[in-house]
């Protein structure tokens, strides 16, 4: 086998590996903020997880905005249950991203409900003195947020009678 053939084969293998890396990176992006349809109409749940680097957080914001624009969404429930202080490497950037997320969705006509703030994350937010804290709607869990939304929309949840 000639050197040119070997080089061509290696280049082809590099190309395939780069494509695989791109696919894996896209999968990671997709999993970093899965968007889940709720039982409440026009409502989505986005559970945040993993380390919230500014670049990653901003990419998640863009993903949520793109999704809400293309679908009939008027409420987004952002779940921070899996986020602790150790997933927030830069407090200033985290605060800025929280403001950006809230402002962007609000401008798009999407009500934002936050759920699952841990005591440590709550402390960070309170100490930040963010202006948006006054207008943020927060709940201890997704369930309580759904109960609020159902009441707001005049919906009731009841067991089916199987007689």
Wavefront OBJ file of the C-alpha trace (Angstrom):
o trace
v 0.000 0.000 0.000
v 1.436 3.345 -1.020
v 1.922 6.285 1.307
v -0.667 8.309 -0.627
v -3.292 5.594 -0.146
v -2.486 5.399 3.588
v -2.733 9.166 3.926
v -6.042 9.175 2.063
v -7.389 6.413 4.336
v -6.248 8.294 7.448
v -7.837 11.518 6.178
v -11.097 9.650 5.590
v -10.941 8.173 9.099
v -10.278 11.638 10.573
v -13.266 12.983 8.658
v -15.505 10.200 10.042
v -14.234 10.766 13.593
v -14.862 14.520 13.327
v -18.396 13.794 12.157
v -18.909 11.461 15.130
v -17.614 14.149 17.519
v -20.080 16.651 15.991
v -22.933 14.167 16.472
v -21.931 13.560 20.103
v -21.692 17.292 20.793
v -25.187 17.777 19.346
v -26.511 14.946 21.515
v -24.981 16.575 24.599
v -26.621 19.893 23.673
v -29.972 18.177 23.192
v -29.742 16.395 26.531
v -28.526 19.443 28.440
v -31.981 21.025 28.392
v -34.596 18.549 27.238
v -37.913 20.174 26.445
v -40.864 18.159 27.704
v -44.524 18.778 26.859
v -46.664 19.169 29.968
v -50.160 17.848 30.617
v -51.165 21.507 30.886
v -51.786 22.802 27.358
v -49.253 25.237 25.864
v -46.811 24.490 28.697
v -43.334 22.972 28.563
v -40.967 21.724 31.249
v -37.220 22.233 30.907
v -35.166 20.439 33.572
v -31.716 22.026 33.803
v -28.804 19.777 34.713
v -25.029 19.783 34.557
v -22.559 22.599 34.972
v -24.016 25.933 33.852
v -21.104 27.561 32.063
v -22.144 30.874 30.502
v -21.734 29.573 26.938
v -23.778 26.450 27.685
v -26.476 28.412 29.529
v -26.780 30.857 26.611
v -27.074 27.927 24.166
v -29.872 26.512 26.330
v -31.646 29.889 26.224
v -31.447 29.930 22.420
v -32.770 26.359 22.246
v -35.736 27.233 24.475
v -36.483 30.400 22.496
v -36.350 28.524 19.182
v -38.671 25.832 20.512
v -41.233 28.255 21.947
v -41.256 30.247 18.711
v -41.988 27.166 16.613
v -44.637 25.708 18.928
v -47.731 26.996 20.661
v -46.119 27.659 24.051
v -47.230 30.317 26.503
v -45.639 28.950 29.692
v -42.186 27.511 30.346
v -41.449 25.787 33.636
v -37.697 25.858 34.243
v -36.664 23.178 36.731
v -33.473 23.778 38.742
v -33.877 20.737 41.027
v -30.634 19.177 39.711
v -28.611 22.400 40.051
v -26.576 23.027 43.180
v -23.926 25.637 43.896
v -21.204 23.394 42.420
v -22.939 23.486 38.990
v -22.579 27.280 38.947
v -18.899 28.047 38.264
v -19.327 31.804 37.732
v -21.928 33.577 39.858
v -21.875 36.820 37.857
v -22.424 34.962 34.586
v -25.159 32.823 36.172
v -27.007 35.947 37.311
v -26.672 37.503 33.862
v -27.937 34.324 32.189
v -30.928 34.157 34.544
v -31.814 37.722 33.598
v -31.360 36.931 29.894
v -33.539 33.816 30.088
v -36.351 35.589 31.902
v -36.226 38.699 29.702
v -36.011 36.779 26.415
v -38.971 34.530 27.149
v -40.993 37.419 28.544
v -40.384 39.390 25.322
v -41.671 36.373 23.378
v -44.872 36.369 25.443
v -43.933 33.261 27.414
v -44.653 33.175 31.135
v -41.674 31.731 33.006
v -42.097 29.687 36.165
v -39.031 28.534 38.074
v -39.068 25.430 40.252
v -36.700 23.494 42.455
v -34.199 26.104 43.639
v -32.014 24.539 46.319
v -31.223 26.576 49.446
v -27.699 27.293 48.144
v -28.933 28.530 44.749
v -31.663 30.545 46.463
v -28.996 32.209 48.614
v -26.956 33.062 45.499
v -29.985 34.631 43.832
v -31.043 36.602 46.902
v -27.521 37.929 47.453
v -27.319 38.951 43.792
v -30.136 41.452 44.268
v -31.271 40.866 40.689
v -34.103 43.126 39.580
v -35.937 40.134 38.125
v -36.322 38.517 41.563
v -39.321 40.735 42.264
v -41.178 39.461 39.222
v -40.044 35.829 39.188
v -42.729 33.236 39.816
v -41.147 30.406 41.764
v -42.409 27.122 43.155
v -40.854 24.388 45.238
v -41.639 21.671 42.683
v -42.982 21.009 39.215
v -46.132 19.644 40.793
v -46.906 22.885 42.647
v -46.230 24.891 39.482
v -48.641 22.666 37.533
v -51.273 23.060 40.249
v -50.886 26.837 39.974
v -51.198 26.722 36.177
v -54.204 24.433 36.249
v -55.956 26.739 38.702
v -54.994 29.758 36.593
v -56.445 28.093 33.467
v -59.548 26.793 35.227
v -58.541 23.159 34.851
v -59.027 20.335 37.310
v -57.222 17.042 37.618
v -59.274 14.126 38.771
v -59.183 10.352 38.792
v -61.262 8.622 36.171
v -64.195 6.602 37.484
v -63.688 3.041 36.223
v -67.060 1.568 37.210
l 1 2 3 4 5 6 7 8 9 10 11 12 13 14 15 16 17 18 19 20 21 22 23 24 25 26 27 28 29 30 31 32 33 34 35 36 37 38 39 40 41 42 43 44 45 46 47 48 49 50 51 52 53 54 55 56 57 58 59 60 61 62 63 64 65 66 67 68 69 70 71 72 73 74 75 76 77 78 79 80 81 82 83 84 85 86 87 88 89 90 91 92 93 94 95 96 97 98 99 100 101 102 103 104 105 106 107 108 109 110 111 112 113 114 115 116 117 118 119 120 121 122 123 124 125 126 127 128 129 130 131 132 133 134 135 136 137 138 139 140 141 142 143 144 145 146 147 148 149 150 151 152 153 154 155 156 157 158 159 160 161 162 163
